Amino acid sequence: MVTGFSMGIPLICSLIYQEGDFQSILISSFITLLLGIPLWWFFKKHHDLGIKDGIFIAVFGWVLVSALSTLPFILHGSIPSFTDAFFEMMSGYTTSGATILTDIEAVPHGLLFWRSQTHLLGGMGFLTLTVIFLPHGMGGLRIFRAESSPGQVITKEKFHARNRDTMVRLWIIYMVLNLAQIILLCLGGMSLFDALCHAFGTVSTSGYSPYNDSIGHYNNAYFDWIIILFMFLGGTTFVLFYQVVRGDWRALRVNTEFRWYVGFMLFFCTMVSWLLWKENTYGLWNAIRYGTFQVTSLLTTTGFTTADYELWPQSSQMFLYAVCFIGACAGSTTSGIKVVHYIVLCKFMAATIKKIFFQPMSIISVRLNQRPVDNSIIHLSVCYFIVNIFMVLAGGCVMVLTDDMDYVTAMSSVIAALMNIGPGFGAVGPSENYAFISDAGKWFLSYNMLVGRLEMFSALVIFYPSFWKK
């Protein structure tokens, strides 16, 4: 029902531009609502959800919503293939930004708006939006946990005891950031339509643009720096915004993950910018501008581009490749491995070396945000990191066998899908797209996008036989 009603906004856009996509969006909205209303009516009395129910809804809810969201494109004919349309919508909702469209600018404005709106809905987590409309106690916490990052378990972040109130606060912060960016982009001369689409893709750290050249279409330094700022904010855990608004500036100072996040950002931006300037790719100012933009885009798993970084020196490309494995903060709109897991792993590694070689009789604890971290949380971080690396290696082999592509493209496509980045390297680089990949490859990458967006465990546990037993 939420999906069907949300198609009403693109309808307004299609009425304004009159490009022949109004009917397809309207019919899609009616079909989605006709499916949703009976489901709500017959099952509205089922209030208690277990952890298995929450995981089931989180995984298959995203699949169902992505499938229904393909209708406007299929009915209009912009994307006639269901596989291609599903890939595009799964990429949109999971904030990946990978596209199969070879000419984005040929698509009607109403459909482009719907495409970008999936970022807005998926950025905060589509199911967190639906929790707002559920009755109190209807398993909202189960759904939220199934959709959330394991990093939020590590940092023990929470807003409010009542699930609906928590979601409302999250969405208010999220929408205020979107509104602020829209205003700033419009003040710089960007049209309202473009500002809406790019804001939806920035704060949600997603990456869809209505132009083939992404942000590079404008070649405007003001737009670049505004988008850099809001990509950075989108990668910050939202609990910090809430605490700062309440006047708790100490939370910002003691937050370990935020300090490391800023440190990663400064280090990689400095290195890539310096290498671009050193190799005479750009002058100093443009090296800082383009280097900072691309590092921020990949670190926050946004995927916007202002230049074809595959034409840059190999040294700078290596740093960009490394950035793809990091991600930003837990509790933000980003995907990826997340900074908090690297903090726990690094501190655990340092503590273990210290214990083995220097203080064998001591008990050394790992601390985060000035609090000790439980051993179970350390095990979770180690497991999460290992599974991510395993998924990348195994996925690269699958793509090589499925599409007979070179190993750089195969590995990069899986990294871009699993980390929800969008553009990668090789044949899926910033100036390319995913249209050439086979249907089997697209379905496999779509699943990887879902795994990355649901932070892995929820999307993997459904393959355990014991999950389906009572």
C-alpha positions as CSV (number, residue, x, y, z in Angstrom):
1,M,0.0,0.0,0.0
2,V,2.9,2.4,0.8
3,T,4.5,1.6,-2.5
4,G,1.2,2.2,-4.4
5,F,0.5,5.5,-2.7
6,S,4.1,6.7,-3.2
7,M,3.7,6.4,-7.0
8,G,1.4,9.4,-6.7
9,I,4.3,11.9,-6.6
10,P,5.8,10.7,-9.9
11,L,2.3,11.0,-11.4
12,I,2.4,14.8,-10.7
13,C,5.8,14.9,-12.4
14,S,4.5,13.1,-15.5
15,L,1.5,15.5,-15.7
16,I,3.9,18.5,-15.7
17,Y,6.2,17.2,-18.4
18,Q,3.6,15.3,-20.5
19,E,5.9,12.7,-21.9
20,G,3.5,9.8,-22.2
21,D,4.3,8.0,-18.9
22,F,1.2,9.1,-16.9
23,Q,-0.9,6.1,-17.8
24,S,1.7,3.5,-17.0
25,I,2.4,5.0,-13.6
26,L,-1.3,5.3,-12.8
27,I,-2.1,1.7,-13.7
28,S,0.9,0.5,-11.7
29,S,-0.3,2.4,-8.7
30,F,-3.8,0.9,-8.9
31,I,-2.4,-2.7,-9.4
32,T,-0.1,-2.3,-6.4
33,L,-2.9,-0.9,-4.2
34,L,-5.3,-3.7,-5.3
35,L,-2.8,-6.2,-4.1
36,G,-1.9,-4.4,-0.9
37,I,-5.3,-3.5,0.5
38,P,-6.7,-7.2,0.7
39,L,-3.4,-8.3,2.3
40,W,-3.7,-5.6,4.9
41,W,-7.4,-6.3,5.5
42,F,-7.1,-10.1,6.0
43,F,-3.9,-10.1,8.1
44,K,-4.4,-6.9,10.1
45,K,-5.2,-8.8,13.3
46,H,-1.8,-10.6,13.3
47,H,0.2,-8.5,15.7
48,D,2.9,-10.8,17.1
49,L,6.0,-11.4,15.0
50,G,8.9,-13.6,16.0
51,I,12.5,-13.1,14.8
52,K,11.9,-15.6,11.9
53,D,8.9,-13.6,10.8
54,G,10.9,-10.4,10.9
55,I,13.6,-11.8,8.8
56,F,11.2,-13.4,6.3
57,I,9.3,-10.1,5.9
58,A,12.6,-8.1,5.6
59,V,14.0,-10.4,2.9
60,F,10.9,-11.1,0.8
61,G,9.3,-7.7,1.5
62,W,12.2,-6.1,-0.4
63,V,11.9,-8.6,-3.2
64,L,8.1,-8.0,-3.5
65,V,8.3,-4.2,-3.4
66,S,11.1,-4.2,-6.0
67,A,9.1,-6.6,-8.3
68,L,5.9,-4.4,-8.1
69,S,8.0,-1.2,-8.7
70,T,9.0,-2.5,-12.1
71,L,5.5,-2.1,-13.4
72,P,5.7,1.6,-14.6
73,F,8.8,0.8,-16.6
74,I,7.5,-2.4,-18.1
75,L,4.0,-1.0,-19.0
76,H,5.6,2.1,-20.6
77,G,8.2,0.1,-22.4
78,S,11.3,2.0,-21.2
79,I,12.6,-1.2,-19.7
80,P,10.5,-4.0,-21.4
81,S,12.5,-6.9,-19.7
82,F,11.3,-7.9,-16.2
83,T,14.9,-9.0,-15.4
84,D,16.3,-5.6,-16.3
85,A,13.5,-3.7,-14.6
86,F,13.9,-5.8,-11.4
87,F,17.7,-5.1,-11.4
88,E,17.1,-1.4,-11.8
89,M,14.5,-1.3,-9.0
90,M,16.5,-3.5,-6.6
91,S,19.4,-1.3,-7.3
92,G,17.3,1.7,-6.5
93,Y,15.8,0.5,-3.3
94,T,19.0,-1.0,-2.0
95,T,20.7,2.4,-2.8
96,S,23.2,0.7,-5.1
97,G,22.9,3.0,-8.1
98,A,23.9,0.3,-10.6
99,T,22.0,0.8,-13.9
100,I,21.2,-1.1,-17.0
101,L,20.0,2.0,-18.9
102,T,22.3,2.9,-21.8
103,D,20.6,6.3,-22.3
104,I,19.1,7.6,-19.1
105,E,18.1,11.0,-20.6
106,A,15.8,9.3,-23.1
107,V,13.5,8.0,-20.2
108,P,10.5,10.3,-19.4
109,H,10.8,12.6,-16.4
110,G,8.0,10.8,-14.5
111,L,9.8,7.5,-14.6
112,L,13.1,9.1,-13.8
113,F,11.5,10.7,-10.7
114,W,10.1,7.3,-9.7
115,R,13.6,5.8,-10.2
116,S,15.2,8.4,-7.9
117,Q,12.3,8.1,-5.4
118,T,13.2,4.5,-4.8
119,H,16.4,5.9,-3.3
120,L,14.5,8.1,-1.0
121,L,12.3,5.2,0.2
122,G,15.1,2.7,0.4
123,G,17.8,5.0,1.9
124,M,16.4,4.9,5.4
125,G,15.2,1.4,4.9
126,F,11.9,0.8,3.2
127,L,10.5,-1.3,6.0
128,T,11.4,1.3,8.6
129,L,8.8,3.5,6.8
130,T,6.2,0.8,6.9
131,V,6.8,0.3,10.6
132,I,5.4,3.8,11.1
133,F,2.1,2.7,9.8
134,L,1.9,-0.5,11.8
135,P,0.0,-0.7,15.1
136,H,2.2,-0.5,18.2
137,G,3.5,-3.9,19.2
138,M,3.1,-5.4,15.7
139,G,6.6,-6.8,15.6
140,G,8.1,-3.5,14.4
141,L,11.3,-4.1,16.4
142,R,11.7,-7.6,14.8
143,I,11.5,-6.1,11.3
144,F,13.8,-3.2,12.1
145,R,16.5,-5.5,13.5
146,A,16.3,-7.8,10.5
147,E,16.8,-4.8,8.2
148,S,19.5,-3.1,10.3
149,S,23.3,-3.2,10.4
150,P,25.1,-5.5,12.8
151,G,27.2,-2.4,13.5
152,Q,24.2,-0.9,15.3
153,V,24.3,-3.9,17.7
154,I,28.0,-3.1,18.4
155,T,27.4,0.6,19.0
156,K,24.2,0.0,21.0
157,E,22.5,2.9,19.3
158,K,18.8,3.6,19.9
159,F,16.6,6.6,19.9
160,H,13.5,5.8,21.9
161,A,11.8,2.9,23.5
162,R,8.8,3.0,21.2
163,N,9.5,1.7,17.8
164,R,7.2,4.0,15.9
165,D,8.6,7.1,17.7
166,T,12.1,5.9,16.8
167,M,11.2,5.6,13.1
168,V,9.4,9.0,13.0
169,R,12.5,10.7,14.5
170,L,14.8,8.9,12.0
171,W,12.6,10.0,9.1
172,I,12.4,13.6,10.2
173,I,16.2,13.9,10.4
174,Y,16.4,12.2,7.0
175,M,13.9,14.4,5.3
176,V,15.4,17.6,6.8
177,L,18.7,16.7,5.3
178,N,17.1,16.1,1.9
179,L,15.2,19.4,2.1
180,A,18.4,21.3,3.1
181,Q,20.3,19.9,0.1
182,I,17.4,20.6,-2.3
183,I,17.4,24.3,-1.2
184,L,21.1,24.6,-1.6
185,L,21.2,23.0,-5.0
186,C,18.3,25.2,-6.2
187,L,20.2,28.3,-4.9
188,G,23.1,27.3,-7.1
189,G,20.9,27.3,-10.2
190,M,19.9,23.6,-10.5
191,S,16.3,23.0,-11.6
192,L,13.9,21.7,-8.9
193,F,13.5,18.4,-10.7
194,D,17.3,17.8,-10.9
195,A,17.7,19.0,-7.3
196,L,15.1,16.6,-6.0
197,C,16.6,13.6,-7.9
198,H,20.1,14.4,-6.8
199,A,19.2,15.0,-3.2
200,F,17.3,11.7,-3.1
201,G,20.4,10.0,-4.4
202,T,22.9,11.9,-2.1
203,V,21.5,11.7,1.5
204,S,20.5,8.1,0.9
205,T,24.0,7.5,-0.5
206,S,22.6,5.9,-3.6
207,G,23.8,7.4,-6.8
208,Y,21.0,7.6,-9.5
209,S,21.2,10.7,-11.6
210,P,18.8,11.7,-14.4
211,Y,21.9,12.3,-16.6
212,N,24.2,9.9,-18.4
213,D,27.3,11.7,-17.1
214,S,26.0,11.8,-13.5
215,I,27.1,14.9,-11.6
216,G,29.8,15.5,-14.2
217,H,27.0,16.7,-16.5
218,Y,27.1,20.1,-14.8
219,N,30.9,20.5,-14.4
220,N,30.1,22.8,-11.5
221,A,32.3,23.1,-8.5
222,Y,29.5,24.5,-6.3
223,F,27.3,21.5,-7.0
224,D,30.3,19.1,-6.4
225,W,31.0,20.5,-2.9
226,I,27.4,20.6,-1.8
227,I,27.0,17.0,-2.8
228,I,30.3,16.1,-1.1
229,L,29.0,17.6,2.1
230,F,25.7,15.7,2.1
231,M,27.3,12.4,1.0
232,F,29.5,12.8,4.1
233,L,26.4,13.6,6.3
234,G,24.5,10.7,4.8
235,G,27.4,8.4,5.9
236,T,27.3,9.7,9.5
237,T,25.2,7.7,12.0
238,F,21.9,9.4,12.5
239,V,21.9,9.0,16.2
240,L,24.6,11.7,16.3
241,F,22.3,14.2,14.5
242,Y,19.6,13.5,17.1
243,Q,22.0,13.9,20.0
244,V,23.6,17.1,18.6
245,V,20.1,18.6,18.0
246,R,19.4,17.9,21.7
247,G,22.6,19.8,22.6
248,D,24.7,16.7,23.5
249,W,27.9,17.7,21.8
250,R,29.9,15.3,24.0
251,A,28.4,12.4,22.1
252,L,30.1,13.7,19.0
253,R,33.5,14.0,20.8
254,V,33.4,10.5,22.3
255,N,32.0,8.6,19.3
256,T,34.9,6.4,18.2
257,E,33.4,5.5,14.9
258,F,32.8,9.1,13.8
259,R,36.5,10.0,14.6
260,W,37.7,7.0,12.5
261,Y,35.2,7.9,9.7
262,V,36.7,11.4,9.5
263,G,40.2,10.0,9.7
264,F,39.5,7.6,6.8
265,M,38.0,10.4,4.8
266,L,40.9,12.8,5.3
267,F,43.5,10.2,4.6
268,F,42.1,8.8,1.3
269,C,41.0,12.2,0.0
270,T,44.5,13.6,0.7
271,M,46.3,10.6,-0.9
272,V,44.1,10.5,-4.1
273,S,44.2,14.3,-4.5
274,W,48.0,14.4,-4.0
275,L,48.5,11.6,-6.6
276,L,46.3,13.3,-9.1
277,W,48.2,16.6,-8.7
278,K,51.6,14.8,-8.6
279,E,50.9,12.9,-11.9
280,N,49.7,16.2,-13.5
281,T,46.2,14.8,-14.1
282,Y,44.7,18.0,-12.7
283,G,45.9,21.3,-11.2
284,L,46.0,21.5,-7.4
285,W,42.5,22.9,-6.9
286,N,40.8,20.5,-9.4
287,A,42.8,17.5,-8.0
288,I,41.4,18.3,-4.5
289,R,37.9,18.8,-6.0
290,Y,37.7,15.6,-8.1
291,G,39.7,13.5,-5.7
292,T,37.6,14.4,-2.7
293,F,34.4,13.9,-4.6
294,Q,35.3,10.4,-5.8
295,V,36.7,9.2,-2.5
296,T,33.6,10.5,-0.6
297,S,31.3,8.9,-3.2
298,L,32.9,5.5,-3.0
299,L,33.6,5.5,0.8
300,T,29.9,6.4,1.5
301,T,28.8,3.8,-1.2
302,T,27.0,6.6,-3.1
303,G,28.3,6.0,-6.6
304,F,28.0,9.5,-8.1
305,T,30.8,10.4,-10.4
306,T,32.2,13.7,-11.8
307,A,35.0,12.1,-13.9
308,D,36.0,8.7,-15.4
309,Y,38.4,7.6,-12.7
310,E,39.6,4.7,-14.8
311,L,41.5,7.3,-16.8
312,W,43.4,8.3,-13.7
313,P,46.8,7.0,-12.7
314,Q,46.9,3.4,-11.4
315,S,48.1,4.6,-8.0
316,S,45.0,6.7,-7.4
317,Q,42.8,3.9,-8.7
318,M,44.3,1.5,-6.2
319,F,43.3,3.8,-3.3
320,L,39.8,4.1,-4.8
321,Y,39.6,0.3,-5.0
322,A,40.6,0.0,-1.3
323,V,37.9,2.6,-0.4
324,C,35.2,0.3,-1.8
325,F,35.8,-2.2,1.0
326,I,35.3,0.3,3.8
327,G,31.8,1.9,3.9
328,A,30.8,4.6,6.4
329,C,29.1,4.5,9.8
330,A,26.7,2.0,11.2
331,G,23.2,3.5,11.6
332,S,23.6,5.7,8.5
333,T,22.1,5.3,5.1
334,T,25.3,3.6,3.7
335,S,26.1,0.0,3.1
336,G,29.5,-1.8,3.0
337,I,31.5,-3.4,5.8
338,K,31.3,-0.2,7.9
339,V,33.9,1.7,9.9
340,V,32.9,0.2,13.3
341,H,33.8,-3.3,12.2
342,Y,37.3,-2.1,11.2
343,I,37.6,-0.4,14.6
344,V,36.7,-3.6,16.5
345,L,39.0,-5.7,14.3
346,C,42.0,-3.4,14.6
347,K,41.7,-3.0,18.4
348,F,41.1,-6.7,18.8
349,M,44.2,-7.5,16.7
350,A,46.3,-4.9,18.6
351,A,45.1,-6.4,22.0
352,T,45.8,-9.9,20.9
353,I,49.4,-9.1,19.7
354,K,50.0,-7.2,23.0
355,K,48.7,-10.2,25.0
356,I,50.8,-12.8,23.1
357,F,54.1,-11.0,23.0
358,F,54.1,-8.4,25.9
359,Q,51.6,-9.1,28.6
360,P,50.6,-12.8,28.4
361,M,49.0,-12.8,31.9
362,S,46.9,-9.7,31.4
363,I,43.2,-9.4,30.3
364,I,43.0,-6.7,27.7
365,S,39.6,-5.4,26.7
366,V,38.5,-3.8,23.5
367,R,36.8,-0.4,24.1
368,L,34.4,1.5,21.8
369,N,32.8,4.9,22.7
370,Q,34.6,4.6,26.1
371,R,32.8,1.3,26.8
372,P,34.2,-2.3,26.8
373,V,33.0,-4.5,23.9
374,D,31.7,-8.0,24.6
375,N,33.5,-10.9,23.2
376,S,30.3,-11.9,21.3
377,I,30.4,-8.6,19.5
378,I,34.0,-9.1,18.6
379,H,33.1,-12.5,17.1
380,L,30.3,-10.8,15.2
381,S,32.7,-8.3,13.6
382,V,35.2,-11.0,12.7
383,C,32.4,-13.2,11.2
384,Y,30.9,-10.2,9.3
385,F,34.3,-9.3,7.8
386,I,35.2,-12.8,6.8
387,V,31.8,-13.5,5.2
388,N,32.0,-10.2,3.2
389,I,35.4,-11.2,1.8
390,F,34.2,-14.7,1.1
391,M,31.1,-13.4,-0.8
392,V,33.4,-11.2,-2.9
393,L,35.8,-14.0,-3.9
394,A,33.0,-16.6,-4.5
395,G,30.9,-14.0,-6.3
396,G,33.7,-13.1,-8.6
397,C,34.1,-16.7,-9.6
398,V,30.4,-17.0,-10.3
399,M,30.4,-14.0,-12.5
400,V,33.4,-15.2,-14.5
401,L,31.7,-18.5,-15.1
402,T,28.3,-17.0,-15.8
403,D,29.3,-14.2,-18.2
404,D,32.8,-15.2,-19.2
405,M,34.1,-11.7,-18.3
406,D,37.5,-10.6,-17.3
407,Y,38.4,-11.0,-13.6
408,V,38.6,-7.3,-12.9
409,T,35.1,-6.7,-14.1
410,A,33.8,-9.8,-12.4
411,M,35.2,-9.0,-9.0
412,S,34.3,-5.3,-9.3
413,S,30.7,-6.0,-10.3
414,V,30.3,-8.1,-7.2
415,I,32.0,-5.6,-4.9
416,A,29.8,-2.8,-6.4
417,A,26.6,-4.8,-5.9
418,L,27.5,-6.3,-2.4
419,M,28.7,-3.0,-1.0
420,N,25.8,-1.1,-2.8
421,I,28.2,1.2,-4.6
422,G,27.0,1.1,-8.2
423,P,29.9,1.9,-10.5
424,G,33.0,-0.2,-10.3
425,F,36.0,-0.9,-12.5
426,G,36.5,-2.5,-15.9
427,A,33.4,-3.0,-18.0
428,V,31.2,-1.7,-15.1
429,G,33.3,1.4,-14.6
430,P,31.9,5.0,-14.2
431,S,31.4,5.5,-17.9
432,E,29.8,2.1,-18.4
433,N,26.7,0.2,-17.2
434,Y,25.4,-3.3,-16.5
435,A,23.3,-3.8,-19.6
436,F,25.7,-6.3,-21.2
437,I,25.5,-8.7,-18.3
438,S,23.4,-11.9,-18.8
439,D,20.0,-12.4,-17.1
440,A,21.6,-15.0,-14.8
441,G,24.3,-12.5,-13.9
442,K,21.8,-9.7,-13.2
443,W,19.7,-12.0,-10.9
444,F,22.9,-13.0,-9.0
445,L,24.0,-9.3,-8.7
446,S,20.5,-8.4,-7.6
447,Y,20.7,-10.9,-4.8
448,N,24.1,-9.5,-3.8
449,M,22.5,-6.0,-3.6
450,L,19.9,-7.4,-1.3
451,V,22.5,-9.1,0.9
452,G,24.5,-5.9,1.1
453,R,21.5,-3.8,2.0
454,L,20.2,-6.2,4.7
455,E,23.7,-6.3,6.1
456,M,24.2,-10.0,5.0
457,F,23.0,-12.2,7.8
458,S,19.3,-11.7,7.3
459,A,19.6,-12.6,3.6
460,L,21.8,-15.6,4.2
461,V,20.1,-17.2,7.2
462,I,17.0,-18.1,5.0
463,F,19.2,-20.8,3.4
464,Y,19.6,-22.6,6.7
465,P,17.2,-25.6,6.7
466,S,16.6,-25.0,10.4
467,F,15.2,-21.6,9.6
468,W,12.1,-23.2,8.0
469,K,11.5,-25.6,10.9
470,K,9.1,-24.6,13.7
